[in-house]
Amino acid sequence: MIKRTLFILFSLLMLWAVLPAAAQPLPASPWYAVVYQPETDTLHWINAGGEQGSMPRPHLPNEAQYRDLRISPNGRTLVIVSQLNSGFEGIGIYDFETGAFLQAHQAQAGESINLGGENIFTANSQYFAAGFFSGDFASPAWRVILFEAQTGVATAFIDQTHPNAPQVQLSAPAVQYLDATSVHFQLIPQSVGGASIWPAYAWQVFGFDPALPAISPSPYVYADTQVQLLTGEVVTSYNDTNFPPADQNGLLPNQNAIGRGVISTGSPLATIHADSTRSNLAARWAKGNEWVLFLSDDIQGNRNWNIALTAGTPGNNSYMPFDPQFTKAYGTSDGYLVINTANNLFYTNGFLPNTALNIAQLTASSEVVYVTPMGINFALAQIPDVGLAPDNPGVVVTSPPPALPECLQAPAQRVFVGNDARVLLSMTTLNVRQSPNGALLTTFSAGDTFSITNGPACADGLYWWQVNRFGTVGWVAEGTAAGYFIEPYNGAVPPVDNPTNTPAPPLPPGPGDELANPEVDGAEVGCERAPSNRLSVGEQAIIGSSYNPRFSAAGSVMPYLIPEGATLSIIAGPVCADGLRWWQVVGNAVPQGTNVQPSNGPFWVPDGNGRRIGRLLRPAS
């Protein structure tokens, strides 16, 4: 009898040990806000009815100090970055539904992790991306890694060593948005202060070979923007040249307008609000896309939040300022949240906050780390009860870059999916194969044009592209180390037949150009053919002749044409390459080829050739 009783007690204890911990249910709600409270190191789930639950913040295994976190659109996955006891930084993926870490990845020595903007997840919460970068000026390095949220596994990456990757100085990648095909990220120079735009790039990763990334300019260049996950539409502060410029207010960029637009399709921004007497920033969607919240301040530093109708006309009554007591604001799907100087959190679905409900009392250090994005269903049904349980030990896995494919015989890529291309006129024929380096399908002749439909794929040491010529679909090699087989083509502007990627000849001397000083030429290593320098970062320059810009200094040609006389803003450089001095610029460029999206950069352009006594770029003033 005693043995039987002990067996039953033992069985009950074992059953209790494997039962899941009690959880706090979350009522169904169109949105939730998650607030992190540093004083108690806790997370709090709040909706229009007030606080619905809380839990201690999950700690990374061997965590020394918390850095940053993001929560997936559906509310289920937590991504957290912390300093580890080892001195390295780590990134952990935690599942709120199971109350456990899926994986934790340790950064490399000397590497920091940048979680970027608020939209680092895909809209379906399946994937997210994060930036990694080195702070070593002697050896600058960066990479962006794509993770699968449900497993925590790192599935793909891109870094500065990949073909067509931008060659930048010490920069930190900041992920801004993930769409159906690409991870859009900005490369923010670490030695540069505030700016209104940053160099941005689109890494094509979904539906492509993850080991062979393609990269192109991204339109998501604005430094102060919010993207709608489902549509890609942005709301941002910017300078509208149709209105007087904003008064100078300290060192921050002074934006005179708030605008919206689907910039991924080339649509220009439509101005919602403009005011040259105040600087505008921190634009955010509210009540779906009906309203926009934004912060503004004047030259005396008087700051307040504002609200405007997104369909409004600048200058009419569609804009209203808030009382200065409201210091923070966040949009929801049906209204917005505001926090006042007494740290009260209010919610309203009215245009003005005079009827807002006080739904939570926060602390001075409290931070709203998540609000359910517009149009996304909040899927977390309960919060795990881990208040009395130790942190899940998880697993720490290092994340070295996966091995690169052997494509060492291939030249730098200069064609892209969605572009048109043609067989070089110097070629006799070009083999078209059923698969990369596969069986022969047919041949194209010199000058034959076609569309690029997929790729690149690496085979036999070369890059291969899937092409379509009048219904004939096959794979062609782009070229070998000895030269290219195909080139970008748009049917109007003659493409550059430039197998060695040598920069196009610069202009003859123009007004104000001085002869290059032989004693100055070559003073910068690698700039032996460059004229004396008279440009600098932060200034504007005028291009004296139409030019096909490059992905990097002396790199491959981009499918764009910068027209003669265009004004460009210099954002990085100089970089000495191929004997010339190169500058990274932004400015309007004309797309070259079918389905190439409009872009304002960034691009790389040389300032000229000293030995030919010519300049391509001249100071704008």
N, C-alpha and C positions, 0 to 999 in steps of 0.2 A: 504494500500500500504506500509506504514511504517512497519507494523507488518510483512508483507511478506518479505520485504527487510531484516529486522532484523533476521527473521527465516533463510533466505538463508545465511546471513553472519555467523550466529551461526552454521549452518550446515557445511559451509566451514571450520570454525575454528575447529570443532570436527573432520572433515575428515583429516585436516592437523595434528591434534594431534595424530591420530592413524597411519598416514603414516610412514613407516620406514625411518630412517635417510638416507641421501644420502651416497653411498658407493664408495670406490675407486676400480675400477676393476683391477684385476691382469691378465696380458696377460698369455696365456698358455706357459709353459716353462718346460723343462725336470727336472729342479731343481730350488729351491730358497734357498737363505741364509737369515736368519733373524738376524739382528744385534741389540743388546740392547745398547742404548747410555745413560749412567747414568746421564750425565750433564743435559740433557733435559728430562730424564725419558721417552724416546720414543723407540718404536720398528720400525725397517726399513726393508722392504722386497726388496731384491736385487737379480737380476739374471745376466746372461751374458751381458744383455743390460744396466745394471746399476740399480739405485734405481727405483722401480715401485710404491712405496707407503709407508706411515708411519702412525702411530697412537700413542697416549699416552698409556703408559703401563697400562693395567687394574689394579686397586687397589682392594685388598681384603676389604670387609666391615670392618670398624674399624681398618684399617691397620695403624701400627706405623712405621714399617721399613721393607723394602723389603729384602728377603733372597736369593731366588733362583727360577729358572723356567725351565720347559721343554715344548717342543711342539711335538705333535703327529706326526708320520711318514707322514701322509697325509696332515699335515699342518693346520688342522682345530681346534684342541683342545689345549688349553693352561693350563698347571698345574703350579701353582705359590705358593710359600711358603713365608710367611711374619710373622713378629712379630706383634701381635695385641695390641691395647691399654690396654687390660685386663692383659697383661704380658704373656699370652699364645701364642704359635705358632699356625698358621692356614694354611690350605692347601685349595686352591680354584681351581675349575674346570670351565674354561671360554670357551665359544663357539665363535670363531671368526666369524662364519657365521651369528649368530644372534646378536652378540655384547652384550652378557649377561652372567653373572655367572649362571652355572647350580646349583652348590651347593658349600658351603664352610664348611670345617670341622675343628673344634677346637681340638688341641691336649690336652692331659691330663696334670695335674699340674706336673711341673718338667720334662716334656717330650719335646724332640726336634725331628724335622722331617728331614730325610735325603733322598733326591731325588735320590741318587745313581748315576749310570752311565748314559750315554746318551740313552740307549735302555731300558727305563722303560715301554714302550708300546709294545703290540703285533704288529705284522707286519701289521695287518688290522686296527690298531688304535682303536679297540673296547674296550680293557682293558688296564689299567696300574696299577703298584704297587709302593708303597712307604714304606720306613722304618721309624719307630718311636722308640725312645730309651730314657732311663732315664740316667742321669749323676750322679745318687746317688750311690756312692761306697758301701754304706751299704745295698742297696736294688737294685741291678742291674736288669734291665728289658728291654725287646725289643719286638717289634712286627712288622709284615709286613702285610699291608692291600692291598687287591685287590679292585680296583674301576672300575666301568663301565663308560667309557668316555662319552657316549652319554647322560647319566643322571646325572653323578657325584655321584651315589649311591655307598657306600661301600658294596661289595657283599660277601667278605670272609676275614678271617684273620688267622694268626698263630702267636703264641708267645712262650715264654720260658716255659710256663706251659703245652704245648701240649705233648702227648706221642711221644717219640723219638726226641723231639726238643733238639738241642745241649745244653748242660749245660756249659755255658761259663761265664767268668768273665765279667766285664763291657765292653760291645761291642755295636757297631752301625751297624745295618743291611744296606747294600748298594746293592740295586737291580741292577743286571748286564744285564739280558736278560730274555725274556719271549718266550718260545717255545710253541708247540702245547699242551703240557700237564702240564708244570711246570713254576713256577717263580724261577729263579736262583738268589740267593743273597749271598753276602759275609758278614761274621760277622767280622768286623774289631775291634780289641781290642783298646779301647780308651787310654790305658796307654802305648802303644807300638809305636815306631817310624816307619820309612819306611820299607817296605818289598817287596820282589818280588812276593810272593803269599800270599793269605789270605784264611782262612777256608771258604769253600763255600758249599751251600746246595741247593737242588732242592725240592721245595714245590709243590707237585702234587695237582693241584687245578682244572684244566680244565678236565671235564669228570669224576670228582670224587665228592663225597659228601663234600661240602665246610665246613661242620661242623665237619668233621672227617679227618683232613689233614694227609697225609703221607709225610714224609720227609726223604731224603737220601742224601748222598754226591753228590756234583755237580762237574763236571770237570772244571767249569769256575772259577778257583782259581787265575788266573794271575792278578796281581795288575795293570798292565799297558797294556790294551788290547782293541781292537775294534772288535765287532761282526757284521757280515753281517746278517741283520734281516731275510732274506729269506732262508738262507742256514745254519746258525749257525756257519759258518767258522770264525775263529779268526785270527787276525794278532796281534802279541805281541812281546815285548822284553823279552828275557829270557837268561839263561846261557846254551850254547851248549858245552857239555864236550868234544866234538871232536876238539875244538879249545882252545887255551890258555885263561885263565881267563882274564877279563878286569882289567886294572890298577885301584887300589883303588882311588876313587875320592870323598872325603868327606864322609858324613854319608848316602848318598843315595845308594840304591841297585845298584850294578855295573853289568850290563848285557852286555855280549859280542856279542849277536846275535839278529837278528830279524827273527821270524819264523811265519809260517802259518799252519793251520790244522783244520780239523773238529773234534775237541776233544770230542764232544758229542758221537761219534761213537767209541772212543778209538784210533783214528788215532794219531800217534805221530806228533809233530811239524816238518815241513820241513824248514830248515834254508834257508832264502833268502839272508841274509847278515851277515857276521861275521867280527869283528875287535876287537882285544884285546887291542888296544891302546886307544880306546875311549869307553865311556859308552853310551849305546843306550837306548832310551825311546820314549814314545808318538807315537807308531806306529799307522798309519791310512791308510785305503784303499783309493785308488784314481783311477779314470777312471774305474769304476766297480771294478773288482779284478785284473786288469792288472798291476797296479803299487801300490807301498806302499810308504808313506811318513813317515819319522821318524826323531827324534831329536837326536843329539849325542854331547858329549863334551869330552874334554881331561882332563888330570890331572891338567892343568893350568886354567881350567874353560872356555876355548874357545869353544863356542857352535854354531852350525849351523844345519839347516834342510838339509835333504838328500832325494833322490828319488831312488828307486830300482825297477827292474822288478820282479814281484812276481814269475815268472817262471825262474828267473836267477839263476846262480850258484855262490856261494860266492867266491869272489876273482877275478872275471872277470870284464869286463867293463859294466855290467848291473846296476852298482851303480854309482851315481854322487852326490857330495855335492853341496848345494846351496850357493850363496853369503851370508855372515853373515848379510847383510842388511835385509834379510827376517826373521822376528822374530816369525811369526805364520803361520801355514799351515793347510788346511782343504781339504779333498777329495770331489769330486763331481762325478756324474755318468759318466761324459764325460771328466773329467780332474781334476783340483784342483784350490784352491784359496790360495794366499799368501798375507801377510801383511808386509810392510816394516817399517823401523824405522821412516819414515815420516807419518805413519798411512794411507798410500794408500792401498786400497784393489785391488788386481790384480786377473784376471782369465786367465787361459790358458788351452788348450787341447793338448799342446805339452809336450814332455818329460821334457824339460828344460824351465825355466821361462824367457828366454831371449826374447821371443815374446809375453809375457803376456800383456793383456790389462788392463789399469787402469779403473776400473768400479765404484769406489766410494771413497770418502774422509771420513775417520773415525776420531775419536778422540783418545787420548791416553788411555782413559778408556773404549772405545767401546769393546764389547764382542760379538763374533759370537755364538749365543745361539742355532742355528738350521741350519742344511743343509739337504736337502731332502735325505734320505737314498738310497743306490744303489737299483735299481729295484722297487722302490715305486713310485706311481703316486701322484704328488702334486695335491690335490683336492680343495684347497681354491680358489674360483673364484673372491672374492672381500674382501676388508678390510672394516669393519664398520667405518663410519665417526662419531667418538665420541669426536672429538676435542673440540666441544663447549658444549657437554652434560656432566652432572655430572656422576660419576661412577655409574654403576648399583648397587643398594644396595644389591642385592643377598639375600642369606639366610645363616645364620650360624647354622650348626647342629653339635652337639657333636657326637663323634664316639667312644662310649665305646665298649669294646669287646662284641660280642654277647654271649648269654648264651651257655655254653658247654653242650653237651649231657651227660646223666648219664651213663657213662661207668666205674664206679668206681670199679666194680668187675673184670675188665679185667686186665691181666698183660701187661707189656710193649710190644709193637709190635716188632717182630723180623723176620717176613716174609713180602714180598713185592710183588706187582704186577710185573709179569714177571719172578719171581723166581720159582724154584721147591721146594716142601716141602714133608714131609711124616708124617704119623701117628706115634706117639711115640711108641717104641717097648714095653713100659710098659702098653700101652692101650690094651684092648681086642677088642673093636670096637669103631667106631666114627660115630655118626649120620650125615648124609648129608641131608640138607633140601632144599625145593624149593625156599625159600627166607630166609633172616636173621630171625632166630627163627620161621620159618614158618613150613608148613606141612612136615612130614618126606618123603624123597624121596628114600633113600637107606642107606646103611652103608658101611664104609670102615673098613678094618682089620688093625691090628698092622703091621707097616712097609709098608703099601700101599703108593705109591708115586703119586703125582699129580702136576699140574701147577696152580699157582695163577693167575687168570685172571681179578679180579676186587676186590675192597674193599679198606679200611675196611668200614663196616657199623656197627653202634652201635644199638644193640637190646637186650633187657632183661639184660642190664648192661654189655654185652660182645661185643668184636670185632668179626665180622664175615667176612669171605673171600669167594669170589666166586672161585670155583676150577673146573678143568677139568681133569678127569682121563679116558683116552681112550674113549672120547666122552660123558662120563657121567658128566653133568654140574650141580652143586648145590652149596650150601653154608654150610661152616663148621665154628664152633667157634674155635678161637685160643687157648682159655684156660680160666681158672678162677683164682681168687686170690690164690687158693690152688695149681695151677700148670698148665703147658701147655698140650694141646692135640696134637699139631702138632709142627714141627720144620723144620728149613731150611735143604735142602738136595740137594747134587749135584751128588750123585752116585759114588764119588771117595773118597773124604776126609770125614771121619766119622764126622757127625754133633755133635754139643755139646748138650748133653741131660742135660739141666741145668735149671730146672724150677725156681730156685730162683735167677738166674742171678749171681751166685757166680763166681768170676773170676777163670779162669783155673789155676791149680797149676803151680807155677813158676819153674824155672830151679834149679837144684842143684848148689852149688857154682862152679864158674869157675876161671880161672887164674886171680889173682889180687883182688878177692873178699875177703873182710875182714869179720869176724864175726860181726853180728849186735850188736851194743852196747846197752845193756839193759837200760843204763841211757839215751840214745838218743831215743830209740824206744818209741813211744807214746807221744813224746814231742809235736807233731802236733796233735791236736784234730782230731780224726777219722782215724789216721794213726798208730794205735796201733800195726798192724802186718807188717808194712813197715820197710825195712832196712834203715840205715842212708842214708840221701840224698846226692848224688854227681852229680846230673843233674841240668840243668838250661835252661830256655827259650833262644833260639838263638843258642844253641849248637846242635851237632849231637850225636846220640846214635846208638848202634848196638844191634839188637834183637838176643838173643841167642837161641831161639827156635821158631818154627812156631807157630803163634798165631792168633786166630780169634778176631779182635779188636771190640771195643764197640762204640755205638752211643754217649754215655756219660760216665762219670766216674761211673763204676759199673753198667752201663746200659745194654740194650739189645745187643745181638750179631749181628754184621753186616755180610752181605753175602760176606765177603772177608777173605783171609788168607794172613797174612804177613809172607813171607818165612824166615826160619832161616838164620841169617847172614846179613839180609837187613839193610841198613843204613837209619836211619830216622832223620828228622829234627824236633826239639822240638819247637812248636809255642805257647803253652799255658800251664798253670799249675804251680805248682801242685794243684790237688784237692784231698782232703782226703775223701774217701768213702769206706764203707765196710771194714774198717781197713787197706786199702792199699792207697798208694800214686799214683795218676793217672796223666799222661801227655798227652796232645793233640799233635799229631805228623802228619807229612805228609811224604809220601814215597810210593814206588811201592808196590801194593798188588795184589794178584791173585783173580779174581772174582770166587765166589762159587755159581753155579747155572746157569740155562739157562737164557739168555738175560740180565745178570748182566753186566753192562758196566764197563770197566776198570776204575780205580780211583787211584789217589795218595793221597786221603784223603780229609779232615782231619779225623783221627781216635783217639780213646782213648785207651791207653795201660798202665797197672800198671808197676812200676819199679821193683817189686819183693815182696817177702814175707820174712820178717826178721826172723820169728820164725822157718821157714824151712831152714834158712840160705841159701837162694837162690836169684838170681837176674834174671829178664827177660831182663832188659835194662842195658847196660853198656856204659859209655862214649866212643865215637869213637876215642878219642885221650887222 
